[in-house]
């Protein structure tokens, strides 16, 4: 199996790169599994204090591979979700260095990180509705949590996209950087220089105090379960089949 995900550990930071530039880093079952393995390996490495995620080439992640998406059932959708859910579940601080387009499941991957830094060419695009499918993977919850209900509804119901500057204005990204990986490394120097147990405990506490009495991972799991039925039904619809065929012709 080719290396669809690459990991480089330097200065206590793991740089994880989705490495399928010819397909604009589109999510497949294989890349999703490799992404989970990379995240779990970083967590298990006591020399790693933070994780940076980025994409090879010009795109961050162009969403789910259309062939895989068109054949997906609920179980298949969970396979596609698994990689970015590993990022969402990661116990280490995570930064998405969004170097280009983050579309659909690629937007979910960016949203799964604790912080997003946008390159000048970054574009955050839900695109679920344009494809004729229901959002999935907890997108409705993650986007509302990141940018608030009004902007999230503008994105998911009205097709609003965010370039780098508008992503910062809406709180979707922390900053714009010419080199988002370098900016992410500079930010990751904080946890890299701190005691690892303090870093882990602080992230765990923030998860528990965002909505006291709950843990955000539980809320995300509930959102995934709410969305997956409508998303699977929308994928089985003739309307999606027609739009999928048109997208493949392009």
Short mmCIF file of the C-alpha atoms (twelve columns), coordinates in Angstrom:
data_MODEL
# 
_entry.id   MODEL 
# 
loop_
_atom_site.group_PDB 
_atom_site.id 
_atom_site.type_symbol 
_atom_site.label_atom_id 
_atom_site.label_alt_id 
_atom_site.label_comp_id 
_atom_site.label_asym_id 
_atom_site.label_seq_id 
_atom_site.Cartn_x 
_atom_site.Cartn_y 
_atom_site.Cartn_z 
_atom_site.pdbx_PDB_model_num 
ATOM 1   C CA . UNK A 1   0.000   0.000  0.000   1 
ATOM 2   C CA . UNK A 2   1.455   3.414  -0.914  1 
ATOM 3   C CA . UNK A 3   2.284   5.944  1.780   1 
ATOM 4   C CA . UNK A 4   -0.839  8.095  1.592   1 
ATOM 5   C CA . UNK A 5   0.057   9.691  4.926   1 
ATOM 6   C CA . UNK A 6   3.573   10.750 5.914   1 
ATOM 7   C CA . UNK A 7   4.865   11.605 9.392   1 
ATOM 8   C CA . UNK A 8   7.936   13.611 10.355  1 
ATOM 9   C CA . UNK A 9   8.815   14.160 14.015  1 
ATOM 10  C CA . UNK A 10  11.008  17.149 14.814  1 
ATOM 11  C CA . UNK A 11  11.408  19.208 17.992  1 
ATOM 12  C CA . UNK A 12  8.658   17.223 19.761  1 
ATOM 13  C CA . UNK A 13  6.137   18.004 17.011  1 
ATOM 14  C CA . UNK A 14  4.710   15.426 14.583  1 
ATOM 15  C CA . UNK A 15  4.000   16.819 11.116  1 
ATOM 16  C CA . UNK A 16  1.409   14.553 9.488   1 
ATOM 17  C CA . UNK A 17  0.941   15.092 5.747   1 
ATOM 18  C CA . UNK A 18  -1.901  13.633 3.692   1 
ATOM 19  C CA . UNK A 19  0.082   12.541 0.661   1 
ATOM 20  C CA . UNK A 20  -2.088  11.955 -2.409  1 
ATOM 21  C CA . UNK A 21  -1.583  15.182 -4.391  1 
ATOM 22  C CA . UNK A 22  -2.681  13.722 -7.738  1 
ATOM 23  C CA . UNK A 23  -6.156  13.286 -6.246  1 
ATOM 24  C CA . UNK A 24  -5.922  16.531 -4.245  1 
ATOM 25  C CA . UNK A 25  -5.612  14.386 -1.097  1 
ATOM 26  C CA . UNK A 26  -9.168  13.088 -1.420  1 
ATOM 27  C CA . UNK A 27  -10.176 10.725 1.389   1 
ATOM 28  C CA . UNK A 28  -10.258 7.010  0.648   1 
ATOM 29  C CA . UNK A 29  -10.644 4.058  2.993   1 
ATOM 30  C CA . UNK A 30  -6.888  3.538  2.746   1 
ATOM 31  C CA . UNK A 31  -5.877  7.132  3.482   1 
ATOM 32  C CA . UNK A 32  -8.391  7.336  6.318   1 
ATOM 33  C CA . UNK A 33  -6.924  4.222  7.938   1 
ATOM 34  C CA . UNK A 34  -3.376  5.514  7.488   1 
ATOM 35  C CA . UNK A 35  -4.316  8.861  9.006   1 
ATOM 36  C CA . UNK A 36  -5.724  7.171  12.110  1 
ATOM 37  C CA . UNK A 37  -2.584  5.058  12.406  1 
ATOM 38  C CA . UNK A 38  -0.387  8.162  12.124  1 
ATOM 39  C CA . UNK A 39  -2.336  10.051 14.776  1 
ATOM 40  C CA . UNK A 40  -2.293  7.100  17.156  1 
ATOM 41  C CA . UNK A 41  1.450   6.625  16.611  1 
ATOM 42  C CA . UNK A 42  2.025   10.278 17.497  1 
ATOM 43  C CA . UNK A 43  -0.028  9.890  20.662  1 
ATOM 44  C CA . UNK A 44  1.936   6.791  21.635  1 
ATOM 45  C CA . UNK A 45  5.285   8.527  21.096  1 
ATOM 46  C CA . UNK A 46  6.203   10.166 24.399  1 
ATOM 47  C CA . UNK A 47  8.583   12.494 22.520  1 
ATOM 48  C CA . UNK A 48  5.654   14.091 20.650  1 
ATOM 49  C CA . UNK A 49  3.860   16.979 22.376  1 
ATOM 50  C CA . UNK A 50  1.802   18.364 19.454  1 
ATOM 51  C CA . UNK A 51  0.575   17.430 15.988  1 
ATOM 52  C CA . UNK A 52  0.418   19.463 12.770  1 
ATOM 53  C CA . UNK A 53  -1.717  18.279 9.841   1 
ATOM 54  C CA . UNK A 54  -1.317  19.443 6.257   1 
ATOM 55  C CA . UNK A 55  -1.750  18.282 2.671   1 
ATOM 56  C CA . UNK A 56  0.803   17.537 -0.031  1 
ATOM 57  C CA . UNK A 57  0.689   19.674 -3.146  1 
ATOM 58  C CA . UNK A 58  -1.792  22.496 -3.679  1 
ATOM 59  C CA . UNK A 59  -4.805  21.107 -1.770  1 
ATOM 60  C CA . UNK A 60  -5.292  20.447 1.916   1 
ATOM 61  C CA . UNK A 61  -7.982  17.811 1.271   1 
ATOM 62  C CA . UNK A 62  -10.544 17.887 -1.532  1 
ATOM 63  C CA . UNK A 63  -13.104 15.816 0.386   1 
ATOM 64  C CA . UNK A 64  -14.111 12.196 0.090   1 
ATOM 65  C CA . UNK A 65  -13.065 10.342 -3.044  1 
ATOM 66  C CA . UNK A 66  -16.184 10.459 -5.235  1 
ATOM 67  C CA . UNK A 67  -16.073 6.776  -6.156  1 
ATOM 68  C CA . UNK A 68  -15.798 5.765  -2.494  1 
ATOM 69  C CA . UNK A 69  -18.524 8.221  -1.530  1 
ATOM 70  C CA . UNK A 70  -20.912 7.024  -4.215  1 
ATOM 71  C CA . UNK A 71  -20.633 3.432  -2.983  1 
ATOM 72  C CA . UNK A 72  -20.833 4.265  0.718   1 
ATOM 73  C CA . UNK A 73  -23.398 2.855  3.123   1 
ATOM 74  C CA . UNK A 74  -23.504 3.905  6.770   1 
ATOM 75  C CA . UNK A 75  -20.593 1.551  7.475   1 
ATOM 76  C CA . UNK A 76  -18.690 2.926  4.496   1 
ATOM 77  C CA . UNK A 77  -19.253 6.480  5.676   1 
ATOM 78  C CA . UNK A 78  -17.816 5.632  9.077   1 
ATOM 79  C CA . UNK A 79  -14.703 4.304  7.313   1 
ATOM 80  C CA . UNK A 80  -14.338 7.635  5.487   1 
ATOM 81  C CA . UNK A 81  -14.868 9.536  8.758   1 
ATOM 82  C CA . UNK A 82  -12.377 7.490  10.748  1 
ATOM 83  C CA . UNK A 83  -9.245  9.446  9.876   1 
ATOM 84  C CA . UNK A 84  -10.546 12.875 10.768  1 
ATOM 85  C CA . UNK A 85  -12.297 11.481 13.823  1 
ATOM 86  C CA . UNK A 86  -8.886  10.257 14.990  1 
ATOM 87  C CA . UNK A 87  -7.732  13.876 14.763  1 
ATOM 88  C CA . UNK A 88  -10.808 15.045 16.680  1 
ATOM 89  C CA . UNK A 89  -10.163 12.408 19.348  1 
ATOM 90  C CA . UNK A 90  -6.427  13.110 19.605  1 
ATOM 91  C CA . UNK A 91  -5.256  13.781 23.161  1 
ATOM 92  C CA . UNK A 92  -2.426  16.019 21.922  1 
ATOM 93  C CA . UNK A 93  -2.842  19.620 20.731  1 
ATOM 94  C CA . UNK A 94  -3.516  19.640 16.985  1 
ATOM 95  C CA . UNK A 95  -3.043  22.335 14.343  1 
ATOM 96  C CA . UNK A 96  -4.342  22.151 10.777  1 
ATOM 97  C CA . UNK A 97  -1.994  23.986 8.401   1 
ATOM 98  C CA . UNK A 98  -4.529  24.509 5.617   1 
ATOM 99  C CA . UNK A 99  -2.394  25.076 2.542   1 
ATOM 100 C CA . UNK A 100 -5.214  24.954 -0.030  1 
ATOM 101 C CA . UNK A 101 -8.771  23.759 -0.546  1 
ATOM 102 C CA . UNK A 102 -10.470 22.032 2.386   1 
ATOM 103 C CA . UNK A 103 -13.691 20.670 0.910   1 
ATOM 104 C CA . UNK A 104 -16.440 18.518 2.438   1 
ATOM 105 C CA . UNK A 105 -14.674 15.799 4.405   1 
ATOM 106 C CA . UNK A 106 -11.527 17.923 4.033   1 
ATOM 107 C CA . UNK A 107 -13.292 20.741 5.852   1 
ATOM 108 C CA . UNK A 108 -14.166 18.191 8.533   1 
ATOM 109 C CA . UNK A 109 -10.477 17.302 8.790   1 
ATOM 110 C CA . UNK A 110 -9.585  20.948 9.325   1 
ATOM 111 C CA . UNK A 111 -12.408 21.417 11.830  1 
ATOM 112 C CA . UNK A 112 -11.253 18.344 13.758  1 
ATOM 113 C CA . UNK A 113 -8.045  20.156 14.726  1 
ATOM 114 C CA . UNK A 114 -7.838  22.432 17.749  1 
ATOM 115 C CA . UNK A 115 -6.499  25.351 15.694  1 
ATOM 116 C CA . UNK A 116 -6.453  26.158 11.976  1 
ATOM 117 C CA . UNK A 117 -3.854  28.317 10.225  1 
ATOM 118 C CA . UNK A 118 -4.771  29.317 6.683   1 
ATOM 119 C CA . UNK A 119 -2.336  29.641 3.829   1 
ATOM 120 C CA . UNK A 120 -3.039  32.435 1.364   1 
ATOM 121 C CA . UNK A 121 -4.616  29.917 -1.040  1 
ATOM 122 C CA . UNK A 122 -6.806  28.255 1.609   1 
ATOM 123 C CA . UNK A 123 -10.484 27.763 0.844   1 
ATOM 124 C CA . UNK A 124 -12.932 26.267 3.329   1 
ATOM 125 C CA . UNK A 125 -15.898 24.865 1.399   1 
ATOM 126 C CA . UNK A 126 -18.608 22.573 2.867   1 
ATOM 127 C CA . UNK A 127 -19.981 21.659 -0.590  1 
ATOM 128 C CA . UNK A 128 -22.282 18.964 0.842   1 
ATOM 129 C CA . UNK A 129 -25.448 20.656 -0.416  1 
ATOM 130 C CA . UNK A 130 -23.952 21.385 -3.845  1 
ATOM 131 C CA . UNK A 131 -23.316 17.646 -4.230  1 
ATOM 132 C CA . UNK A 132 -26.856 16.914 -3.109  1 
ATOM 133 C CA . UNK A 133 -25.910 15.146 0.104   1 
ATOM 134 C CA . UNK A 134 -26.495 15.750 3.791   1 
ATOM 135 C CA . UNK A 135 -23.499 16.853 5.903   1 
ATOM 136 C CA . UNK A 136 -21.782 14.089 7.855   1 
ATOM 137 C CA . UNK A 137 -19.026 13.309 10.284  1 
ATOM 138 C CA . UNK A 138 -20.318 15.803 12.824  1 
ATOM 139 C CA . UNK A 139 -19.961 18.721 10.386  1 
ATOM 140 C CA . UNK A 140 -23.074 20.506 11.641  1 
ATOM 141 C CA . UNK A 141 -21.808 20.413 15.233  1 
ATOM 142 C CA . UNK A 142 -18.159 21.209 14.461  1 
ATOM 143 C CA . UNK A 143 -18.950 24.155 12.211  1 
ATOM 144 C CA . UNK A 144 -21.486 25.695 14.586  1 
ATOM 145 C CA . UNK A 145 -19.016 25.307 17.453  1 
ATOM 146 C CA . UNK A 146 -16.229 26.919 15.414  1 
ATOM 147 C CA . UNK A 147 -18.022 29.914 13.883  1 
ATOM 148 C CA . UNK A 148 -21.446 30.160 15.511  1 
ATOM 149 C CA . UNK A 149 -24.897 29.239 14.221  1 
ATOM 150 C CA . UNK A 150 -25.452 32.078 11.737  1 
ATOM 151 C CA . UNK A 151 -22.226 31.663 9.753   1 
ATOM 152 C CA . UNK A 152 -22.507 27.857 9.978   1 
ATOM 153 C CA . UNK A 153 -26.021 28.004 8.546   1 
ATOM 154 C CA . UNK A 154 -24.822 30.358 5.824   1 
ATOM 155 C CA . UNK A 155 -22.233 27.734 4.923   1 
ATOM 156 C CA . UNK A 156 -24.303 24.551 5.192   1 
ATOM 157 C CA . UNK A 157 -27.691 25.875 4.045   1 
ATOM 158 C CA . UNK A 158 -26.674 28.631 1.631   1 
ATOM 159 C CA . UNK A 159 -23.329 27.405 0.293   1 
ATOM 160 C CA . UNK A 160 -21.118 30.128 1.750   1 
ATOM 161 C CA . UNK A 161 -17.392 29.452 1.364   1 
ATOM 162 C CA . UNK A 162 -14.512 31.028 3.263   1 
ATOM 163 C CA . UNK A 163 -11.243 32.164 1.759   1 
ATOM 164 C CA . UNK A 164 -8.271  32.708 4.052   1 
ATOM 165 C CA . UNK A 165 -9.179  36.249 5.099   1 
ATOM 166 C CA . UNK A 166 -12.881 35.553 5.668   1 
ATOM 167 C CA . UNK A 167 -11.988 32.389 7.585   1 
ATOM 168 C CA . UNK A 168 -10.052 34.544 10.059  1 
ATOM 169 C CA . UNK A 169 -12.876 37.108 10.268  1 
ATOM 170 C CA . UNK A 170 -15.374 34.383 11.159  1 
ATOM 171 C CA . UNK A 171 -13.079 32.585 13.610  1 
ATOM 172 C CA . UNK A 172 -12.633 29.547 11.392  1 
ATOM 173 C CA . UNK A 173 -8.870  30.132 11.207  1 
ATOM 174 C CA . UNK A 174 -6.538  31.730 13.722  1 
ATOM 175 C CA . UNK A 175 -4.396  33.582 11.178  1 
ATOM 176 C CA . UNK A 176 -3.267  33.737 7.564   1 
ATOM 177 C CA . UNK A 177 0.344   32.798 6.863   1 
ATOM 178 C CA . UNK A 178 2.399   32.619 3.674   1 
ATOM 179 C CA . UNK A 179 3.814   29.357 5.023   1 
ATOM 180 C CA . UNK A 180 1.096   27.789 7.195   1 
ATOM 181 C CA . UNK A 181 3.295   24.849 8.230   1 
ATOM 182 C CA . UNK A 182 6.021   27.190 9.468   1 
ATOM 183 C CA . UNK A 183 3.420   29.244 11.347  1 
ATOM 184 C CA . UNK A 184 2.016   26.048 12.831  1 
ATOM 185 C CA . UNK A 185 5.502   24.989 13.941  1 
ATOM 186 C CA . UNK A 186 5.986   28.344 15.661  1 
ATOM 187 C CA . UNK A 187 2.679   27.912 17.500  1 
ATOM 188 C CA . UNK A 188 3.456   24.289 18.387  1 
ATOM 189 C CA . UNK A 189 6.669   25.389 20.076  1 
ATOM 190 C CA . UNK A 190 4.514   26.211 23.110  1 
ATOM 191 C CA . UNK A 191 3.377   22.680 23.938  1 
ATOM 192 C CA . UNK A 192 6.675   21.303 22.633  1 
ATOM 193 C CA . UNK A 193 8.520   23.142 25.405  1 
ATOM 194 C CA . UNK A 194 6.010   22.295 28.158  1 
ATOM 195 C CA . UNK A 195 5.786   19.092 30.239  1 
ATOM 196 C CA . UNK A 196 3.842   16.543 28.203  1 
ATOM 197 C CA . UNK A 197 1.599   15.513 31.088  1 
ATOM 198 C CA . UNK A 198 0.586   19.150 31.610  1 
ATOM 199 C CA . UNK A 199 -0.212  19.526 27.919  1 
ATOM 200 C CA . UNK A 200 -2.365  16.381 27.901  1 
ATOM 201 C CA . UNK A 201 -4.154  17.337 31.102  1 
ATOM 202 C CA . UNK A 202 -4.871  20.871 29.897  1 
ATOM 203 C CA . UNK A 203 -6.474  19.645 26.683  1 
ATOM 204 C CA . UNK A 204 -8.531  17.099 28.620  1 
ATOM 205 C CA . UNK A 205 -9.719  19.809 31.005  1 
ATOM 206 C CA . UNK A 206 -10.702 22.109 28.137  1 
ATOM 207 C CA . UNK A 207 -12.783 19.319 26.654  1 
ATOM 208 C CA . UNK A 208 -14.548 18.819 29.960  1 
ATOM 209 C CA . UNK A 209 -15.140 22.514 30.720  1 
ATOM 210 C CA . UNK A 210 -16.382 23.689 27.304  1 
ATOM 211 C CA . UNK A 211 -19.857 22.540 28.402  1 
ATOM 212 C CA . UNK A 212 -19.565 21.471 32.053  1 
ATOM 213 C CA . UNK A 213 -21.149 18.101 32.677  1 
ATOM 214 C CA . UNK A 214 -20.291 16.806 29.208  1 
ATOM 215 C CA . UNK A 215 -17.168 16.004 27.194  1 
ATOM 216 C CA . UNK A 216 -16.991 17.441 23.689  1 
ATOM 217 C CA . UNK A 217 -16.051 14.047 22.230  1 
ATOM 218 C CA . UNK A 218 -19.414 12.718 23.412  1 
ATOM 219 C CA . UNK A 219 -21.190 15.622 21.714  1 
ATOM 220 C CA . UNK A 220 -19.286 14.987 18.499  1 
ATOM 221 C CA . UNK A 221 -20.209 11.290 18.575  1 
ATOM 222 C CA . UNK A 222 -23.879 12.193 19.035  1 
ATOM 223 C CA . UNK A 223 -23.656 14.601 16.078  1 
ATOM 224 C CA . UNK A 224 -22.141 11.878 13.894  1 
ATOM 225 C CA . UNK A 225 -24.996 9.539  14.783  1 
ATOM 226 C CA . UNK A 226 -27.627 12.225 14.097  1 
ATOM 227 C CA . UNK A 227 -26.187 12.990 10.663  1 
ATOM 228 C CA . UNK A 228 -25.278 9.547  9.369   1 
ATOM 229 C CA . UNK A 229 -28.793 8.290  8.595   1 
ATOM 230 C CA . UNK A 230 -29.842 11.331 6.535   1 
ATOM 231 C CA . UNK A 231 -26.446 11.397 4.824   1 
ATOM 232 C CA . UNK A 232 -26.632 7.722  3.852   1 
ATOM 233 C CA . UNK A 233 -30.176 8.197  2.507   1 
ATOM 234 C CA . UNK A 234 -29.104 11.229 0.482   1 
ATOM 235 C CA . UNK A 235 -26.243 9.231  -1.059  1 
ATOM 236 C CA . UNK A 236 -28.775 6.619  -2.222  1 
ATOM 237 C CA . UNK A 237 -30.943 9.241  -3.960  1 
ATOM 238 C CA . UNK A 238 -31.214 9.580  -7.766  1 
ATOM 239 C CA . UNK A 239 -30.404 13.283 -7.420  1 
ATOM 240 C CA . UNK A 240 -27.030 12.537 -5.854  1 
ATOM 241 C CA . UNK A 241 -26.324 9.868  -8.469  1 
ATOM 242 C CA . UNK A 242 -26.882 12.430 -11.221 1 
ATOM 243 C CA . UNK A 243 -24.700 15.047 -9.543  1 
ATOM 244 C CA . UNK A 244 -21.998 12.481 -8.828  1 
ATOM 245 C CA . UNK A 245 -21.940 11.417 -12.483 1 
ATOM 246 C CA . UNK A 246 -21.663 15.059 -13.555 1 
ATOM 247 C CA . UNK A 247 -18.836 15.686 -11.090 1 
ATOM 248 C CA . UNK A 248 -16.941 12.617 -12.347 1 
ATOM 249 C CA . UNK A 249 -17.284 13.821 -15.955 1 
ATOM 250 C CA . UNK A 250 -15.549 17.051 -14.946 1 
# 
